[in-house]
Amino acid sequence: MQFVELVKERIDRQCRFFWQLLAPGADEAQSGIYNAFLINGLIGLIREWVNDRRDLTVESISELTATLILASVGPCIA
């Protein structure tokens, strides 16, 4: 659990940085909601991958993650 919290904090910092670049006028509370959505989705995806022990490569998980993030957040910053 401590590792998960550390990952969440790091992702949150990175996301806040990117929100400032991609949507400089975005509301801080709204950015926090986007971050919570992304972070919890990423943690869930990683847990699912680890627990199922499927033969998915790191590359395929990375591609899936990027696709999901762009599909969900892209419209919010367009």
For each residue, the residues with C-beta under 8 A, 3 or more apart:
1: 4 5
2: 5 6
3: 6 7
4: 1 7 8 43
5: 1 2 8 9
6: 2 3 9 10
7: 3 4 10 11 43
8: 4 5 11 12 39 43
9: 5 6 12 13
10: 6 7 13 14
11: 7 8 14 15 35 38 39 42
12: 8 9 15 16 35 39
13: 9 10 16 17
14: 10 11 17 18
15: 11 12 18 19 31 34 35 38 39
16: 12 13 19 20 31 35
17: 13 14 20 21
18: 14 15 21 22
19: 15 16 22 23 26 31 34 35
20: 16 17 23 24
21: 17 18 24
22: 18 19 77
23: 19 20 26 31 76 77
24: 20 21
25:
26: 19 23 30 31 77
27: 30 31
28: 31 32
29: 32 33
30: 26 27 33 34
31: 15 16 19 23 26 27 28 34 35
32: 28 29 35 36
33: 29 30 36 37
34: 15 19 30 31 37 38 73 76
35: 11 12 15 16 19 31 32 38 39
36: 32 33 39 40
37: 33 34 40 41 72
38: 11 15 34 35 41 42 69 72 73
39: 8 11 12 15 35 36 42 43
40: 36 37 43 44
41: 37 38 44 45 68 72
42: 11 38 39 45 46 65
43: 4 7 8 39 40 46 47
44: 40 41 47 48
45: 41 42 48 49 61 64 65 68
46: 42 43 49 50 61
47: 43 44 50 51
48: 44 45 51 52
49: 45 46 52 54 56 61
50: 46 47 53
51: 47 48
52: 48 49
53: 50
54: 49
55:
56: 49 60 61
57: 60 61
58: 61 62
59: 62 63
60: 56 57 63 64
61: 45 46 49 56 57 58 64 65
62: 58 59 65 66
63: 59 60 66 67
64: 45 60 61 67 68
65: 42 45 61 62 68 69
66: 62 63 69 70
67: 63 64 70 71
68: 41 45 64 65 71 72
69: 38 65 66 72 73
70: 66 67 73 74
71: 67 68 74
72: 37 38 41 68 69 75 76
73: 34 38 69 70 76 77
74: 70 71 77 78
75: 72 78
76: 23 34 72 73
77: 22 23 26 73 74
78: 74 75
